[in-house]
Amino acid sequence: MKNLILAATGMTLISIMPAEAQAGPFDKLKKAARSVEQTARDAKRVKDAVEDAERTKGRSVLRGIAGSAGSSSGGGCFSSHSGSSSASACTAKGKGHGGRAGPAPAKYTAMTKCSTLELTNVMMGRLGEYTYQEGISMQKRTGLINRQPAAVSDGCILPSMGTYDSIYFEVDEQQYKAMGNSDDWDMQCLDSLTGEPWDQITLEPAMNSVKGRNMLLHCGNSEGIAECATGSNRDRQTAYQKKLKQRGKTAISFTMHDYHQESGRDYYCQFYNRKTGTSLVGFHWRLSAGRT
């Protein structure tokens, strides 16, 4: 009650103040500054949406539409797993990690016929922010952080992964091109427990989400990675592409998603070439809601 009285009193005082005192000489300037700030925030949201659409090959747009549809129905959520009848699945926003899947089931790795392409420079990490300093200014960029070398088994089976993990590797450029174009490749995934296939449009791991600028971090980076470059994201992107070309390599990466109605469901996937009947890689991963 006391707070209500104070609030009411405050409103009364404001209402009886002269118009000149309420307005103030800098109100127009403040309003213009707020407008500029809002425009900048809107531009950043558009930029982030475009980059996300590029990273997911448009799947983020589909997810946004599906999410809006779920909200309009009153639930605010949607089920993206083809085998689930649940209507309460939500797109996770958290930054947690539901753990990594166990070893890939032998019955699925036995079905994976590896191609002859050698996988080199294989590493696992996360796409996240790192910092570097310019004078007294601390700058932030996004790159592949928490990097660790990753071992390949049985020719093409990658280590098991979990939500937010990214896997990066390189293959011979000419040999990879000889296997065909993007239409000849297919990401095949199934629930490793039930063998049930999934909705590939919304759940498929994002391919080539790790860009050259994410690999070639800015020099003086907080990750302590020595192979670095200076300049803008575009400059470092171009520099990394030149490095790949000099080595005769093509970079390939996959990033594991975080949205699902259940935490801890494991999938086995293989990146399969229809033209040759072989797979470039196979991997086991845990799709979790990203909440801790």
N, C-alpha and C positions, 0 to 999 in steps of 0.2 A: 504494500500500500504506500509506503514511504517513497519507494522508487517511482510509483505511478504519479504521486503528487509532485515530485521533483520534475518528472518528465513533462507533466502538464504545465507546471510553472515555467519551465524552460521554453515551451512552445508559446506561452503567452508573452514572455519577454521578447521572443523573436518577432512575434506578430505585431508588437507595438513599437518596434524599433523603426526609425525613419528609413525610408527606402534608400537614401544615400548611404547610410551606415551599413545596410545589408549588402548593397552592391559592392562597394569597395572599388578602388581604382584599378586593381589587377585582375578582376573577375574575368574580363574578356580574354586576357592573356592566359589565365589558368585554364579556361574552357578550351582555348585553342590548343594548349599543351596536352590536355587530356584527350582531345580529338586525335592529335598526332600519335600519342601513346596507343590509343585504341587501334588506329590504322596499322601501326607497327605490329601489334599483337595479332591482328587479323591476317596480315601478310605472312607472319611466321606460321600461323595455323595452316594457311593455304600451302606454304612451302613444305611443311611437315607432311601434310596429306599427300602432296604430289610425290615426295620422296618415298613415302610408305607405299603408295600405289606402284611406283617404279620397282621398289624392292620386292613386292609380293606379286608383281605382274598383274595388278588390278584386283587381286583377291581382297585387299583391304576395302575397296569400294563395295564389293559384293557383301562383305561382312557388315559394312556400315548400313547398307540397305536392309539387310536381314535384321540387324539390330533395331533399326527404326520401326520395321514392321512388327517386331516383337513388342516394342514399347507401346505402339498404338493399340495393340490388343489387350494391354493392361498388364502383361507379364514383365515387359521390359527385357526379356531374355529370349533365347532361341536355342534349339537343339541342332547341332551341326553334325552329329554322328548319325550316319545312315541307318544304323541298326537300333537306334534308341527312340523310344516313344515319348521320352521326357520333354516337357515344354518349359522346363525351368532352368535350362542351361544358360549361363551368362558368359559373355566374353570377359576374361580375367584382365584386370588392370594392375595387379600386384607385381612386385619385383622379386618374388620368392623363387624357390626352386624345389620341385617335388622329388628330387633325387634322380639318379640315372638308372636306366634299365640294366638288368643283369646281362650275362653273356647271351649273344644271339642264339636262339634255339637251333640245334643241329639239324632238325628236320627242314628248316628253311634255308640255312646256309648250304645244305647239301643240294638244294634245288637251284642255287645261284651259280650259274656258269659264268665265271669271270672272263672278261675280255683279255686281250694280250697287252693292253696298255699298262705301262708301269706308273704307279702313283708315287710322286716325289714331293718333297717339302710338305709333308702332311702335318697339320697342327690343329689343335682344338683351342677354342677361346670363347670370348663373349664380345658382342658388339656393345660398347659402352663408352663413357666419357673418359678422356685422359686430359692432362693439363701440360702446358709448357709456359715458360716465362719469357716475356719480351720487356726488358728494362724492369720497371716496377709493376708492369701489367701481367696478370696471370690469365692466360688464354685457355679456352676449352675447345676440344674437338672430339669427334667420335671415331673410334677405331677398334680394331680387334685387340682386346686387352686380355689379361690373364692367360697368355699364350703358353701352351705346353706341347712338346712333340707328341705325335700320336702314331702308334704302331698299327700296321695293316697285317691282318692274318689271312691265311688261305688265298692269297693273291689279291683279294679286293674287299675283304670284310673289314669295315672301319670299327673303331672302338665304340662301345655303347655310350649313348648320350642321354641328355634330359632337356627339359624346357630351358630355352634361352641359349643352349650350347650352339656354337657354330663350328663346322668342320671345314677346313680349307686344304686343298691339294692342287698339284699341277700335273699335267700330262703333256706328252709330245703334241705340239700343235698340228702338224701335218697328219699324224696317225689319227688324231681325234676327228679332224675334218673328213678324212677318208671314210669314217664310219657313218657319215650322212649329216643331214641338217637337224634342226630342232624337232621337226615332224617325225623323225625316226626314233626319238627317245621318249620314254614313258616312265614316270615314277609310279611303281607298283607297290602298294602298301596294304597290309592286313593286320588285324588284331592278332598278336602273337599267341594269345591264349585260346581264342575261339576260332581263328582262321577266317573271321568275317572281314570282308573288304570294307573300305571306308568311303566317305564323301571326299573325293580328291580335290574338289574345287576349294573347299574351305579349310581343309586340314593338312594339305600337302606341305612338307617342309619347303621353305622359300629357297629357291635356287639362285646362286650367284648374288646373294645379298651382301657378301663381303667384297667391297670394291677396292681398286688399287689405292685409293686415298685412305682406306681403312687399314691397309697393309703397310703402306709407307707413311709412318707417323711423322709428325713434325719433330725436328731435331730438338733435343733437350726435353723430351717427353717424360712424363712421370712413370712410364712403364720401364724406362731404362733400356729401350730397344735401340741398338747402335745403328742398324740400317735405317736411315731416316733421310728426310729432305726438308727444305724450308719452302715457304711460299703458300699459296692458297690451296684449297682442296683440289681445284682443277690442275694446278701446277704439279701437285704430287701424284694425281691420277695419271697424268701424261707421263711423268717420269717413271712410274711403276710399269706402265704398259710398254715403255721402251725397254725396261729391264727384262720383262717377259719375252719380248720379241728377240732380244739378244740371246736369250737362252733357248729360243725355239719352243717356248712353253705356252700353254693355255691354262689359265687359273679357273678352278671350279670350286664352288662352296655351297653348303646347305646350312640353313639356320632352322632350329627346331621351334615350333610355335608354342603358345602358352594357353590357348583357349580350349576348354572342354568342360562338359558337365560333371565329369568325374576326375578326381586327382589320382594319378598313378596308373593309368592304363598304358600298356606297352604295345608298341607296333614294330613290325619288321618291314623294312622297305628295301627295294632294289631299284637302281636306276638302269632300266632295261632298254636295249637297242633292238628294235624290231627287225632291222635290216640284217644284223649278224646273229641274232638270237642269243646274245651274251649281255652281261651286265657290267657296267663300269665299276659300281660299288654296291655293297649291301650293308645295312646297318640296323641296329636295334635301338629304339629310343623310347623314353617315357614321356608321355604327354600329360602334363599336370596343369592345374588351374593357376599355378603361379602364386598361390597364396600361402603364407607361412603362419 
